[in-house]
Structures are given as C-alpha cells and as structure tokens.
Amino acid sequence: MHRILFAGVALLGLAGCTPDLTLATAQPYTPEWCQAAKAQTTVANSLFAVARCHERNVPGFASDEAVINYYFTEAARRGHVEAGAALAARGQPLPDDDLRREAVARAEAERNRQAMITALRPPPPPRNNSVLFPNGGPNMNPTPVRPVVSTPTITTPRPTVTNVNIRENRTTSTRRNCVNNVCRTETTTCVNGRCTTSVSQ
C-alpha cells in the first residue's frame, strides 16, 4: 500500500514539472507560472505571457523595456494579435508574422504528406469472420473464367497494283522537354502512319 501511494505521489510530482500542467494549474503571474511560460519558447501565448510577467515585475522577471518588447515581438511574429496591439500601444513597429506563416505552411505540407501516404497505402485485406474456416478457408470468389471466342479469319487475295503513284504522307513535330534542368529536343517524324522519335541535346 505504501509503495502504491509513493508511486502516485512521485507520478504527480513528475507531472507537475511539465510546463503545460503548470500553466494550466498554477495561479497566473506567479513566479512558477511565469517560469513555465518561459520554458515554451515557440508558443505565441507563452511568449505573450512572459512579456506580461516582465511588465508586472513578477519576482525573477525584471521590468526591462527591451526584454518586454522582445517577447511581445516574438509573440506577434507567431500571429498573437494582442502582442501586436501591445507593441502598437508602446509605439513599437509591428513585425511581420513570418513565423506564423511558416508554421501554417509546415502544417499544410505535413497534412498533404499524410494524405499522400494514406492514398498510396493499399487497402487492408477483408477480414474473415468465418467460424468454419478461421484461417481463410476456400476462395469463395474465384476468378471468373472467360470463354475463348475465336473469330474466323477470312483471307481474300490482294490485287497487285503496278504503276500506281503512291503518295508519301510525312509530318514532323519538334518539342522541348526539360526534366531537372536537363533539356532535350524531341523530334517526331511520321511517314504514312509510322512514327519515329529522335532525341538531341
């Protein structure tokens, strides 16, 4: 019983060390809460909270104008609207929200990558829930056998043509094809329906 109690207390102690849990459970603008916010260096809300901690002169967070402006700027670059308003109220220039756009682009690229992986993954085989044949049993959907249909071949003698001018029908087309910055010229020549393609640099 004592071991279970000790394990539970240790687990709660470890869980209390995470910044997310401290931010969720601690009283706002206390030194512990501000330290937990400062530990999350890429979260806009946390950066905004650190700037407010410095503004309020929370113990361990000196009220330094340069530091306050830095945290407001970093939060605004991640798309935090209130941080931009705080900078404007302080007479500071508003930064571009480049980090927010980068994060959105990365998230979109990851969504597209996961969608491609899902689309290319073969579907799972159907589950066999048979009581009689738990390991699959006989194939109940055999491949249909298609009958072979033969068509009679009718041969007729071809007349021989002599002294007839056969006109040659010739067409030539050229196109430029570039792959990975390597460009080639493809020339296709067709004579009476027979086509040949040549490739040159």
KABEL-V181163 format. One record per pair of residues at least 12 apart in sequence whose C-alpha atoms are under 7 Angstrom apart, sorted by the first residue. I is the first residue (numbers start at 1). GAP is how many residues later the second one is. D is the distance in Angstrom with one decimal. If there is no record, write none. Layout:
# KABEL-V181163
<<I;GAP;D> <I;GAP;D>>
This chain:
# KABEL-V181163
<<19;17;4.4> <19;18;6.8> <19;20;6.6> <22;14;6.2> <23;13;6.2> <23;14;6.8> <29;24;6.0> <29;29;6.8> <30;28;6.8> <31;27;6.3> <31;28;6.1> <31;29;6.9> <34;16;6.0> <34;19;6.2> <37;12;6.5> <37;13;6.2> <38;12;5.9> <44;31;4.4> <44;34;5.6> <44;36;5.9> <45;30;6.9> <47;24;5.5> <47;25;6.9> <47;27;6.8> <47;28;5.3> <48;23;6.3> <48;24;5.7> <48;27;5.6> <48;35;6.2> <50;21;6.7> <51;17;4.8> <51;20;5.2> <51;21;6.0> <54;14;6.1> <55;13;6.7> <69;18;7.0> <72;15;6.6> <73;22;6.5> <76;19;6.8> <76;21;6.3> <77;18;6.1> <77;19;5.9> <77;20;4.0> <77;21;5.9> <77;22;5.5> <77;23;6.4> <78;19;5.7> <78;21;5.0> <78;22;4.3> <79;18;5.5> <79;21;5.4> <168;23;6.8> <168;24;6.3> <169;22;5.6> <169;23;5.0> <170;20;5.6> <170;21;4.4> <170;22;6.4> <171;18;5.8> <171;19;5.2> <171;20;6.6> <172;16;5.7> <172;17;4.4> <172;18;6.4> <173;14;5.8> <173;15;5.3> <173;16;6.6> <174;12;5.7> <174;13;4.4> <174;14;6.3> <175;12;6.6> <183;18;6.8> <184;15;6.5> <184;16;5.7> <184;17;4.7> <185;14;5.6> <185;15;5.2> <185;16;6.0> <186;12;5.8> <186;13;4.6> <186;14;6.6> <187;12;6.4>>
